[in-house]
Amino acid sequence: MTFVAKAKWGLLFVVCTLMYGCYGPLLLLSQVDGKLQYDPSQVAWLTELVKLIVSITLLSNQSILKRFSFREALPYFIPALCYFVNANICPRLMDHLDPATFSALSNIKVVITTLLYIIIMKRYPSSLQISALAILTAASAIHSYGLSVTGGKSDVSYHKGEPMEMRASVYGVVLLLCGVSLTSFASVYTEYIMKRGYAVSLHKQSMYLYSSGVTFNTLAVLWKMQDGRQFFSRD
């Protein structure tokens, strides 16, 4: 691998790490008086719609849209459903977990993903990777134990100039574990079906996945609008 290629992968790694680490703090900053001013389902719907539009745009030059197959698309409903549930769980976690605790405990996703890789993909980690996973698991366990001992409260941090205690409830931890388990399974299963259907264009497979996500989130938004809620409105 050339220096330029290594630099590109390194830059991609840094950007992805920053994006992943900013999720919790940005979610907290989007709250007003401790409450979200938007419906998570609508945000998830917009996100999936943008990704679907990008996939279709990349497909437009390949003349593949005419050969849409429901049979090919069906397996992607499973990971799309997992992502849909997680997208609606995560915003509500801020009521039970502070951003630092959310980010720390979310690292357990790496462990769950590795276990699923072994089960589904039949791929085994190296000794170095196992050591890294052991350290990560121990760190998450120590953090969780510390919060349980202190009653879900730890050091004081600050949000908008106001002191904010680090907190974590049992309900929030369980909800987070459910969310990371769903996304871990979805990511591994998606890779499994994509590699199994290697003859199908990657953009076409992405279109199947995101169209499924748009479908689930559209149903959720329409269901909530039955109660008289307006689109792009929290109430």
Buried (B, 14 or more C-beta within 10 A) or exposed (E): EEEEEEEEEEEEEEEEEEEEEEBBBEBBEEBEEEEBEEBBBBBBBBBBBEBBEBBBEBBEEEEBEEEEEEEBBEBBBBBBBBBBBBBBBBBBBBBBBBBBBBBBBBBBBBBBBBBBBEEEEEEEBEEEEEEBBEEBBEEBEEBBEBBEEBEBEBEEEEEEEEEBEBBBBEEBBEBBBEBBBBBBBBBBBBBBBBEEBEEBBEBBBBBBBBBBBBBBBBEBBEEBBEEEBEEEEEE
